[in-house]
Amino acid sequence: MSELIEFRHLKYIVAVAETGNFTRASERLFVSQPSLSRQIKDIEAEIGFQIFIRTPDGVFPTPLGQVIVDYASATLHGRTNVLRITKEIFLGNIPPLRMGFSSFVAVKHLNGLRSIYGTQFPGCSIQFSGGITAHILQKLERGDLDCAIVPQPIVGLQWRVTHVDSSPLVACMRADDPLAEHSPVTIAELEKRLTVFRDPEGHPNGHARLLQMFSEAGIGPEIGCSATTPQDIQLLIRSGCGVALVAEDTAIEPGITVRHIAGVSWTADTAFVYRINAAHPALPMLEQRMLGGHRRIDKKMAEPQRPQLPLRFEASA
């Protein structure tokens, strides 16, 4: 956007676009119609193309002009929203942010979101509630939670879903497993040994996606054991129940190791989710921070301990 275009010009552009008429827009803005028309023409001359088409039936944005109109509208809305929210923070009217999370989400994502929230909403509290993905989504639908960070895919028109990170899926096995001598392991080697899975009922859409990936790779492993947390999956592996798939950034316990899988590019994807009609004022700002690329995650292995959150923490079954 040209440096000659000031904030008031954005108001002019939006008013013309919304009213479709220079006279009505000038009345809304309390400026003269000739002055408004001249300033819009000056903006168009500055950027080198028309924002509006003038016709006897009204004024309409050009295709490129619509991009400018959308930008102006979003900027004005953002300014209004920031002023409203900062006033609510000052008055102490921001309710606690109730955030759900799955145990299959890396600790770094929780810490990252907590840091973002603390920066944008200083002095405002956040409450974490852990559980399986299916239960977390049910709580979101009931309004018992404001948002969540959970594994994808998340299906349904009621959700706003922002991708946070992708981590490669790797084969997880006992460190003394003969398969651990191979790096990477092949699909053929993995198929007969892959028997430990996340409980399908904990995230049905995630399990369906996993089966689709297996089908595309031409394999059909069967579930021998299932668990609801990464720790329980590793317990089953240590007990000799088989091999599992885990995200590369999963906290790996002693006696367990992981190997990359040759010939596939499977990933575990994490998302920030909330209901479209959710009311907490922090949600759009958190979403925008993540869409803006602030949640880039490195791929180093996480530490094996569970997070110690200095906040109210509610664990759900």
Sequence and secondary structure as in RCSB ss.txt:
>XXXX:A:sequence
MSELIEFRHLKYIVAVAETGNFTRASERLFVSQPSLSRQIKDIEAEIGFQIFIRTPDGVFPTPLGQVIVDYASAT
LHGRTNVLRITKEIFLGNIPPLRMGFSSFVAVKHLNGLRSIYGTQFPGCSIQFSGGITAHILQKLERGDLDCAIV
PQPIVGLQWRVTHVDSSPLVACMRADDPLAEHSPVTIAELEKRLTVFRDPEGHPNGHARLLQMFSEAGIGPEIGC
SATTPQDIQLLIRSGCGVALVAEDTAIEPGITVRHIAGVSWTADTAFVYRINAAHPALPMLEQRMLGGHRRIDKK
MAEPQRPQLPLRFEASA
>XXXX:A:secstr
  TT  HHHHHHHHHHHHHSSHHHHHHHHTS HHHHHHHHHHHHHHHTS SEEEETTEEEE HHHHHHHHHHHHH
HHHHHHHHHHHHHHHHT    EEEEE TTS HHHHHHHHHHHHHHSTT  EEEEE  HHHHHHHHHHTS SEEEE
ES    TTEEEEEEEEEEEEEEEETT GGGGSSSB HHHHHTTEEEEE GGG HHHHHHHHHHHHHHT      E
EESSHHHHHHHHHTT  EEEEETTS   TTEEEE BTT   EEEEEEEEETT   THHHHHHHHHHTTTT     
   SS    SS EEE  
